[in-house]
Amino acid sequence: MDEKTFWACIKDGAVPDRGTPRPPSNALPADLVQLLISKVGLDEAEVAVMSKEDAMARMQKYWAEGV
C-alpha cells in the first residue's frame, strides 16, 4: 500500500483494493438463489442461467401464488 492510499484510508475511510474479486453486477444474491432452490424447488442449473430480473419475478410469483 502506498502512502496516498494509506492516508485516504485513515482520513476518509476509503477501503484500499486488496485484490478481492468482486461478483459481477448481474450476479444473483446468495439468499435469493437459496430460496429459489429450497422453497420454489428449482434446479441449480435452472437458477444459474436466470437473470436477476427473472429470478426476482419467479420468487415474487411464488410468494403471491404459492407456485
C-alpha positions as CSV (number, residue, x, y, z in Angstrom):
1,M,0.0,0.0,0.0
2,D,1.4,3.4,-0.9
3,E,1.3,6.4,1.3
4,K,-1.6,8.1,-0.6
5,T,-3.8,5.0,-0.2
6,F,-2.8,4.7,3.5
7,W,-3.9,8.3,4.3
8,A,-7.0,8.0,2.2
9,C,-8.0,5.0,4.3
10,I,-7.1,6.8,7.6
11,K,-8.7,10.2,6.9
12,D,-11.6,9.3,4.6
13,G,-12.3,5.7,5.4
14,A,-11.6,4.7,1.8
15,V,-11.0,0.9,1.9
16,P,-8.0,0.0,-0.3
17,D,-8.3,-2.5,-3.1
18,R,-7.0,-5.8,-1.6
19,G,-7.4,-7.8,-4.8
20,T,-10.6,-9.5,-3.6
21,P,-12.7,-10.4,-6.7
22,R,-16.0,-8.6,-7.0
23,P,-19.0,-10.5,-8.1
24,P,-20.5,-9.5,-11.4
25,S,-23.1,-6.8,-11.2
26,N,-25.7,-9.2,-12.6
27,A,-24.9,-11.9,-10.1
28,L,-27.9,-13.3,-8.1
29,P,-27.8,-12.7,-4.3
30,A,-27.0,-15.9,-2.5
31,D,-30.2,-15.7,-0.4
32,L,-32.3,-15.5,-3.5
33,V,-30.6,-18.5,-5.0
34,Q,-31.2,-20.4,-1.8
35,L,-34.9,-19.5,-1.8
36,L,-35.4,-20.5,-5.4
37,I,-33.8,-23.9,-4.8
38,S,-35.2,-24.7,-1.4
39,K,-38.6,-23.1,-1.4
40,V,-39.6,-22.8,-5.1
41,G,-38.0,-26.2,-6.0
42,L,-36.0,-25.0,-9.0
43,D,-32.9,-26.9,-10.1
44,E,-29.4,-25.3,-9.6
45,A,-28.8,-25.4,-13.3
46,E,-32.0,-23.6,-14.0
47,V,-31.3,-20.9,-11.4
48,A,-27.7,-20.5,-12.7
49,V,-28.9,-19.2,-16.1
50,M,-31.6,-16.9,-14.8
51,S,-31.2,-13.1,-15.0
52,K,-31.7,-11.1,-11.8
53,E,-35.0,-9.8,-13.1
54,D,-36.3,-13.3,-14.0
55,A,-35.2,-14.7,-10.6
56,M,-37.0,-11.9,-8.7
57,A,-40.1,-12.3,-10.8
58,R,-40.1,-16.1,-10.1
59,M,-39.7,-15.5,-6.4
60,Q,-42.5,-12.9,-6.4
61,K,-44.8,-15.4,-8.2
62,Y,-44.0,-18.0,-5.5
63,W,-44.8,-15.5,-2.7
64,A,-48.0,-14.3,-4.4
65,E,-49.4,-17.6,-5.7
66,G,-47.5,-20.3,-3.8
67,V,-46.3,-21.9,-7.0
